[in-house]
């Protein structure tokens, strides 16, 4: 089990801020594929991965990162600053 956290428009498209997910995924990319296959709202949220960033246990990561030992994966749009 892994906690998935969704922020900003990702949360809006999926409809929940967080959920506990049972997964056999070895990488973030595999987890995304499992989520996309769930239902259309997930497919919409993960349609364009170039518009998303990911963190594993609050550390920035990339979609090829392994999930072994991870407790939490967060998905969010890139931050903009001023």
N, C-alpha and C positions, 0 to 999 in steps of 0.2 A: 504494500500500500504506500502511496505517495500523496502528499498534499499538493494540489495544483491551485495556485493563486492567480487571479486575473485582474488586471488593472486597466483603467481608462476605457477606451472603446472596446477592448477585448472583453472586459466584464459586461459592458452593455450588450454586446452581440450574443454572448453566451447566457447571460441572465443571472449569473451568480458570482459572488466575489471569490469564492473558494469552494473546493470540493475534495473529497478523499477518493482517489482513483486506484483501482486494482489494475496493475499493469504487468506485462511480461517484457516490456520494452527495455532494451539495453542502452539506448541513447535517447537524448531529447527528441531527435528527429523521429524515432520510432514511436515515442509517446505521442507526438503530434499526429502521426498517421493514425494511431488508434483513436485519438480524440476526433479527428476529422471524420472518421467512419461512423461515429456515434449517431449524429443527426445533422441536419442542415445548418443549425446555428453554430455548431463547432466548425463545420466546413467553411462557413463565412468568416469566422473569427481567424482561422488559420490559413486563409486563402493565399495571402501574400507574405511569406516569411521574411522577406526583405524589409517589411514594415514593422517587424517585431524584434524585441530583444528578450533574452531569457537569463534568469539567474537560478543557480542551483544552491540551495541552502544559503541564500543571500550573497552569493558570489557571482558576478557576471560570468557567463559561459557562452558557448556557441551551440548550435543545434547538433553538432557531432559529438558533444560531450557525453561521457558515460554517466549512467544513472546509478551505478552500483553504490550502495550505501547512502544515497540521497534521501532526505526526508521531505524536502519541499522543492517545488519548481514553480517559479513565478514567470508570467508572461506579461509584457508591457510594451507600449510603443516607445521609440527612442525619445529620450529626454531632450527638450530644447531649453536653452538658457538665454539670459539676456544680461 
